[in-house]
Amino acid sequence: MLQAISDRGVADSAKRAMENTKNVFSYAVTHQIIPYSPVAHLTPKDILPKTTKTNYARVDAKELRIAGYTARIPSFAESR
């Protein structure tokens, strides 16, 4: 189940699904429905692929002025 969620490209949802699954099994153990939790020892790192974080570059105000975007914003043009 978690791998299918992760394959869709939503790793955060897969981690939350894993947490929810662990909570369900923990509840079952606490209320003596099952003797032990089969997912208690698992971590997201064990099952899900490593995700890479993307650093989104920012655009300087100088680059915006060159493109003509800041000229359309009256408050920005007045402050510079």
Biotite code that builds the C-alpha atoms (Angstrom):
import biotite.structure as struc

atoms = struc.array([
    struc.Atom([0.000, 0.000, 0.000], chain_id="A", res_id=1, res_name="MET", atom_name="CA", element="C"),
    struc.Atom([2.717, 2.483, 0.981], chain_id="A", res_id=2, res_name="LEU", atom_name="CA", element="C"),
    struc.Atom([4.789, 1.692, -2.090], chain_id="A", res_id=3, res_name="GLN", atom_name="CA", element="C"),
    struc.Atom([1.789, 2.332, -4.347], chain_id="A", res_id=4, res_name="ALA", atom_name="CA", element="C"),
    struc.Atom([1.230, 5.726, -2.718], chain_id="A", res_id=5, res_name="ILE", atom_name="CA", element="C"),
    struc.Atom([4.913, 6.576, -3.006], chain_id="A", res_id=6, res_name="SER", atom_name="CA", element="C"),
    struc.Atom([5.008, 5.517, -6.672], chain_id="A", res_id=7, res_name="ASP", atom_name="CA", element="C"),
    struc.Atom([2.389, 8.189, -7.419], chain_id="A", res_id=8, res_name="ARG", atom_name="CA", element="C"),
    struc.Atom([4.943, 10.782, -6.291], chain_id="A", res_id=9, res_name="GLY", atom_name="CA", element="C"),
    struc.Atom([3.339, 11.780, -2.993], chain_id="A", res_id=10, res_name="VAL", atom_name="CA", element="C"),
    struc.Atom([5.939, 10.687, -0.447], chain_id="A", res_id=11, res_name="ALA", atom_name="CA", element="C"),
    struc.Atom([4.485, 12.873, 2.327], chain_id="A", res_id=12, res_name="ASP", atom_name="CA", element="C"),
    struc.Atom([1.131, 11.137, 1.995], chain_id="A", res_id=13, res_name="SER", atom_name="CA", element="C"),
    struc.Atom([2.880, 7.765, 2.112], chain_id="A", res_id=14, res_name="ALA", atom_name="CA", element="C"),
    struc.Atom([4.618, 8.748, 5.363], chain_id="A", res_id=15, res_name="LYS", atom_name="CA", element="C"),
    struc.Atom([1.309, 9.858, 6.879], chain_id="A", res_id=16, res_name="ARG", atom_name="CA", element="C"),
    struc.Atom([-0.322, 6.608, 5.746], chain_id="A", res_id=17, res_name="ALA", atom_name="CA", element="C"),
    struc.Atom([2.472, 4.694, 7.456], chain_id="A", res_id=18, res_name="MET", atom_name="CA", element="C"),
    struc.Atom([1.951, 6.659, 10.672], chain_id="A", res_id=19, res_name="GLU", atom_name="CA", element="C"),
    struc.Atom([-1.787, 5.959, 10.517], chain_id="A", res_id=20, res_name="ASN", atom_name="CA", element="C"),
    struc.Atom([-1.130, 2.259, 9.927], chain_id="A", res_id=21, res_name="THR", atom_name="CA", element="C"),
    struc.Atom([1.190, 2.144, 12.930], chain_id="A", res_id=22, res_name="LYS", atom_name="CA", element="C"),
    struc.Atom([-1.470, 3.887, 15.032], chain_id="A", res_id=23, res_name="ASN", atom_name="CA", element="C"),
    struc.Atom([-4.117, 1.343, 14.014], chain_id="A", res_id=24, res_name="VAL", atom_name="CA", element="C"),
    struc.Atom([-1.885, -1.578, 14.970], chain_id="A", res_id=25, res_name="PHE", atom_name="CA", element="C"),
    struc.Atom([-0.885, 0.147, 18.208], chain_id="A", res_id=26, res_name="SER", atom_name="CA", element="C"),
    struc.Atom([-4.559, 0.549, 19.082], chain_id="A", res_id=27, res_name="TYR", atom_name="CA", element="C"),
    struc.Atom([-5.166, -3.134, 18.332], chain_id="A", res_id=28, res_name="ALA", atom_name="CA", element="C"),
    struc.Atom([-2.278, -4.190, 20.582], chain_id="A", res_id=29, res_name="VAL", atom_name="CA", element="C"),
    struc.Atom([-3.411, -1.880, 23.388], chain_id="A", res_id=30, res_name="THR", atom_name="CA", element="C"),
    struc.Atom([-6.935, -3.296, 23.292], chain_id="A", res_id=31, res_name="HIS", atom_name="CA", element="C"),
    struc.Atom([-5.617, -6.863, 23.053], chain_id="A", res_id=32, res_name="GLN", atom_name="CA", element="C"),
    struc.Atom([-7.088, -7.498, 19.626], chain_id="A", res_id=33, res_name="ILE", atom_name="CA", element="C"),
    struc.Atom([-3.718, -8.713, 18.322], chain_id="A", res_id=34, res_name="ILE", atom_name="CA", element="C"),
    struc.Atom([-0.697, -9.904, 20.349], chain_id="A", res_id=35, res_name="PRO", atom_name="CA", element="C"),
    struc.Atom([1.899, -7.631, 18.719], chain_id="A", res_id=36, res_name="TYR", atom_name="CA", element="C"),
    struc.Atom([2.251, -4.964, 16.048], chain_id="A", res_id=37, res_name="SER", atom_name="CA", element="C"),
    struc.Atom([3.874, -6.219, 12.840], chain_id="A", res_id=38, res_name="PRO", atom_name="CA", element="C"),
    struc.Atom([4.822, -2.648, 11.847], chain_id="A", res_id=39, res_name="VAL", atom_name="CA", element="C"),
    struc.Atom([6.162, -1.365, 15.167], chain_id="A", res_id=40, res_name="ALA", atom_name="CA", element="C"),
    struc.Atom([9.805, -1.655, 14.126], chain_id="A", res_id=41, res_name="HIS", atom_name="CA", element="C"),
    struc.Atom([9.413, -0.155, 10.646], chain_id="A", res_id=42, res_name="LEU", atom_name="CA", element="C"),
    struc.Atom([10.433, 3.379, 9.732], chain_id="A", res_id=43, res_name="THR", atom_name="CA", element="C"),
    struc.Atom([9.710, 5.295, 6.504], chain_id="A", res_id=44, res_name="PRO", atom_name="CA", element="C"),
    struc.Atom([13.380, 4.909, 5.599], chain_id="A", res_id=45, res_name="LYS", atom_name="CA", element="C"),
    struc.Atom([12.963, 1.110, 5.579], chain_id="A", res_id=46, res_name="ASP", atom_name="CA", element="C"),
    struc.Atom([10.127, 1.096, 3.056], chain_id="A", res_id=47, res_name="ILE", atom_name="CA", element="C"),
    struc.Atom([9.970, 4.344, 1.108], chain_id="A", res_id=48, res_name="LEU", atom_name="CA", element="C"),
    struc.Atom([12.601, 5.593, -1.337], chain_id="A", res_id=49, res_name="PRO", atom_name="CA", element="C"),
    struc.Atom([14.683, 8.578, -0.357], chain_id="A", res_id=50, res_name="LYS", atom_name="CA", element="C"),
    struc.Atom([13.177, 11.863, -1.488], chain_id="A", res_id=51, res_name="THR", atom_name="CA", element="C"),
    struc.Atom([15.280, 14.693, -2.836], chain_id="A", res_id=52, res_name="THR", atom_name="CA", element="C"),
    struc.Atom([14.574, 18.234, -1.806], chain_id="A", res_id=53, res_name="LYS", atom_name="CA", element="C"),
    struc.Atom([14.588, 20.887, -4.492], chain_id="A", res_id=54, res_name="THR", atom_name="CA", element="C"),
    struc.Atom([16.102, 24.285, -3.861], chain_id="A", res_id=55, res_name="ASN", atom_name="CA", element="C"),
    struc.Atom([14.045, 26.853, -5.696], chain_id="A", res_id=56, res_name="TYR", atom_name="CA", element="C"),
    struc.Atom([16.233, 29.730, -6.766], chain_id="A", res_id=57, res_name="ALA", atom_name="CA", element="C"),
    struc.Atom([14.984, 33.201, -6.027], chain_id="A", res_id=58, res_name="ARG", atom_name="CA", element="C"),
    struc.Atom([14.822, 36.076, -8.475], chain_id="A", res_id=59, res_name="VAL", atom_name="CA", element="C"),
    struc.Atom([16.524, 39.344, -7.580], chain_id="A", res_id=60, res_name="ASP", atom_name="CA", element="C"),
    struc.Atom([14.639, 42.631, -7.816], chain_id="A", res_id=61, res_name="ALA", atom_name="CA", element="C"),
    struc.Atom([17.204, 43.742, -10.404], chain_id="A", res_id=62, res_name="LYS", atom_name="CA", element="C"),
    struc.Atom([16.208, 40.840, -12.644], chain_id="A", res_id=63, res_name="GLU", atom_name="CA", element="C"),
    struc.Atom([12.550, 41.731, -12.211], chain_id="A", res_id=64, res_name="LEU", atom_name="CA", element="C"),
    struc.Atom([13.208, 45.336, -13.200], chain_id="A", res_id=65, res_name="ARG", atom_name="CA", element="C"),
    struc.Atom([14.992, 44.137, -16.333], chain_id="A", res_id=66, res_name="ILE", atom_name="CA", element="C"),
    struc.Atom([12.009, 42.021, -17.246], chain_id="A", res_id=67, res_name="ALA", atom_name="CA", element="C"),
    struc.Atom([9.676, 44.974, -16.616], chain_id="A", res_id=68, res_name="GLY", atom_name="CA", element="C"),
    struc.Atom([7.604, 43.280, -13.935], chain_id="A", res_id=69, res_name="TYR", atom_name="CA", element="C"),
    struc.Atom([8.245, 45.795, -11.156], chain_id="A", res_id=70, res_name="THR", atom_name="CA", element="C"),
    struc.Atom([7.192, 48.740, -13.289], chain_id="A", res_id=71, res_name="ALA", atom_name="CA", element="C"),
    struc.Atom([3.637, 47.419, -13.156], chain_id="A", res_id=72, res_name="ARG", atom_name="CA", element="C"),
    struc.Atom([3.568, 47.501, -9.336], chain_id="A", res_id=73, res_name="ILE", atom_name="CA", element="C"),
    struc.Atom([3.115, 51.140, -8.201], chain_id="A", res_id=74, res_name="PRO", atom_name="CA", element="C"),
    struc.Atom([4.189, 50.627, -4.574], chain_id="A", res_id=75, res_name="SER", atom_name="CA", element="C"),
    struc.Atom([7.354, 48.813, -5.641], chain_id="A", res_id=76, res_name="PHE", atom_name="CA", element="C"),
    struc.Atom([8.319, 51.420, -8.225], chain_id="A", res_id=77, res_name="ALA", atom_name="CA", element="C"),
    struc.Atom([7.878, 54.241, -5.678], chain_id="A", res_id=78, res_name="GLU", atom_name="CA", element="C"),
    struc.Atom([9.981, 52.575, -3.006], chain_id="A", res_id=79, res_name="SER", atom_name="CA", element="C"),
    struc.Atom([13.017, 52.162, -5.271], chain_id="A", res_id=80, res_name="ARG", atom_name="CA", element="C"),
])
